[in-house]
Amino acid sequence: MGCFMEKIKIFLHKNKYKIIGSILLIILLICFYEYYAKYSMLFRNPENIKKLILSYGKYSFIAYIALQFLQIVVFFIPGELVQIAGGYIFGAWEGFLLSFIGILIGSVFSFLLARLLGKSYVEKIVFKEDKWLFKKIEEIKRDKKKFKELVFIMYLIPGIPKDILGYICGVTTLTLKEFTIISMLGRAPALFISCFFGNKMSVDNIGMLILIAIIVGVIFIVSIIKGKKFISNYGKK
């Protein structure tokens, strides 16, 4: 019995960070399930999100940052809708700033959680259709310069599942500082466009909405058609 208990103690000590990380992940998933089950209908319309966020009164900006954080960490909630809602509720610049803060905190959390849990855990939570991202990063990560460029491009191009990238990058050689700078610079343009679009929704500027929707739609379609191929071929001679 003493020998068995000693083995358990050794196992717990050796894997304490993975155990802590697993517990954190389980808690987050439970919270997400409870929250999403209750408010899933809200995530289909910026007006519904606006009502939810403003119900927190003077703490509405904190509620929005928390929502943006949750969207990044659990990566099931559509990010563009949350960011459009930010511009719709707070205006283009304030919405951009609050989204930026929430995304920054969420991305850092995802990165550190992945580093804590390890590669095998991350491979299990990556959707099958996103495995190619993992494969491409593994393929190019030995060339540090091209690797950083690739991560930036992945965050910059629309249509690439960006939220899961935080977990994938967490099990690479990127430092937290490098990841934070690269990912946030890559995210910034599309993030501002989403918030700007949301702001125009709030003032019923139909002409501007149509123009932005056409431009973004064209960019998105081209990115879907060409983006994956470009990334897959990046760094190849």
N, C-alpha and C positions, 0 to 999 in steps of 0.2 A: 504493500500500500504506500509506504514511504517513497519507494522508488518511482511509483506511478505519479504521485503528487509532485515529485521533483521534476519529472519529465514535463508535466503540465506547466510548472513554474518556468522552466527553461523555454518552452514553446511560447508562453505568454510574453516573456521578456523579449524573446527574439522577434516576435511578430507584433509587438505592442502598437507600433505606428499603423500597421495595416489594419489591426483590429479597431483602433480609434477611427481611422478613415472609413472603414466599412460601416461603423455605427453612425457616423456623420452622414454618410450617403443614404443609409436606410431611413434616418430621421427626415432628411430632405425629401426623399421620395414619398414618405408617408404624408408629410406636410403638403407636398405638391398634390398628391392624390385627393386629400381632403379639400384643399383649396380649389383645385380644378373641377372636382365633382360638384362643388357648390356653385362655382362661378363660370363654368365652361361656356355658357351662353354669352357671357360678357365679352369673351375674346373674339367675337365675330363682328363687332362694330365699335369704332372709336367712341361713339356717343355713350355706349354702355360702360366702357372703361372710364370715360370722363365722370360719369355719375358715381362710380365706385371710388375713384381717387378723391374727388371733391367731397365725398361723404366724411373724409377724415379731417375736414376743416383746415385749421392752420398747420396741420401735419401732413397735408396732402402731398407736398413735395417729397417727404420722407416715404410715404406710401408708394409714390411713383418710383422712386429709386429702388425700393424693396421689390416692386413688381419687375423692374428691369433686371435686377440681380437674379431673381428667381427664374426669369425667362432664359438667362444665360446659363445658369447652373444646370437646370433640368432639360433644357434645349428641346422641349416639346411645344411650347407656346410660340406662335409665329412672331418673330422679332420685329419684322417690318410693321405689323399692326400696332405693337406696343409703342414703337418709335413714332409712328404717325400720330398715335393718340397723344404722345408727349407734346408734339407741335400743336395739336388741336386744343389741348388743355392749357398749356403754358406759353404758347408762342414759339416761333422758330428758334430763337437763340436760347431762351431759358429751357425749352424742351430739349434742345441739343445738349446743353450743359448737364441737365439732370440725367438724361439718357447716358451721356458719356461717363458720368460718375457711377451710375448703376452697372454699366457694362464693364468699366474698369475694375470695380470691386468683384463682380461676378467672374470676370476672366482670371483675375489673380487667384481667386478661390478655387476655380476649376483647375488651374495650372498646379497649384500647391497640393490639392487633393489627389490629382493624378500622380504627382511625384511621391506622395505618401503611400498610395495604394499599389503603384507599380504597373508595369506594362501589361501583365496578364489580366489585371482587372480592367484596364482601359480597353483592351481588345474585346472584352465581353460586352461592353456597353456601346461600342460603335456599331451602328446599323450596318447590315450586310451591304447595302448600296453605297456606303461611305468608306468601305474597306480600302478602296483604291487610294484614298488620301493617305492612309497609314502606309500603304505599300510604297507610294511615291516618296514620302518623307524618309522612309527607311532607305530607299534607293539613293537619295541625294545628300543625306545628312553628313557624309564624310567631307564634302566640300562646303566648308563653313559659310563662305561668301554666297555661293549659289543657294545654299539652304536658307539663309536669311532672306534672300531675294524671293525665293519660292514662297515662303510663309507670308511675306508682305503681299505678293500677288494673289495668293489664296484669299487673304482678307479683303483685298481691293476688288476682286472680280465678283459681280453679283451672281447669285445662284449657287455659290459654293457654301456648303453647310458650315458656317463659321463657328458656331457655338461648340461643336464637338472638337474643333481644332485646338481649343484651350486644353482639353484633356490629352489630345495626341501630343501637343508640344510639351506638355508636362513630363513626358517620359522620353524626351530627347535631350541633347546636350545644350540646348538653349538655356541661358540664365533667365531668372525672373525679370530682370531689368531689360534684357534684350527682347524677350517675348512681349512685355508690356508696351515698350516703345513701338515695336514693329506692328503688333496687332492693332493698337489704337490708332496709329497713323493710317493703316490700311482701312480701318472701319470708318474713319471720320467722314470722307466724302459722301458715301451712301447714307450714313446716319443723318448728316445735315439735310440731304435731299428729302429724306423721309419726314423729318421734323418740319421742313419748309412746306412740304406738301400738306401736312396736317394743319399747319397754320393757315394756309389758303382755304382749307375746308371750313375753318371756323369763321371766315369772313365771306363765305359763299362766292369766292372768286372763280366762277365756272371756267372762264377763258384760260386763266392761268393753270387751273387744275387739269384741264384737257391737254394743254401744252406739255406740262410736266409728265402727265401720264403717258403721252405718246413717246416722249424722249426716253423716259425710264423703261417703258415697254420695249422699245427698240433695242436699248442697251441690254436689257435682261434677256431678250430672245437671242441676240448675238452671243451673249455670254454663255447661255445654255448650249447653243450649237457649237461654239468654238472654244469656250473656256476649258472644258475638261480635256479636250484634245491638246490645247496649248500647254496646260499644266503637265499632262502626261508626257509630252515631248520635251518639256523644259529641262535643260542641262544635258540633253543627249547630243552627242557629236554626230 
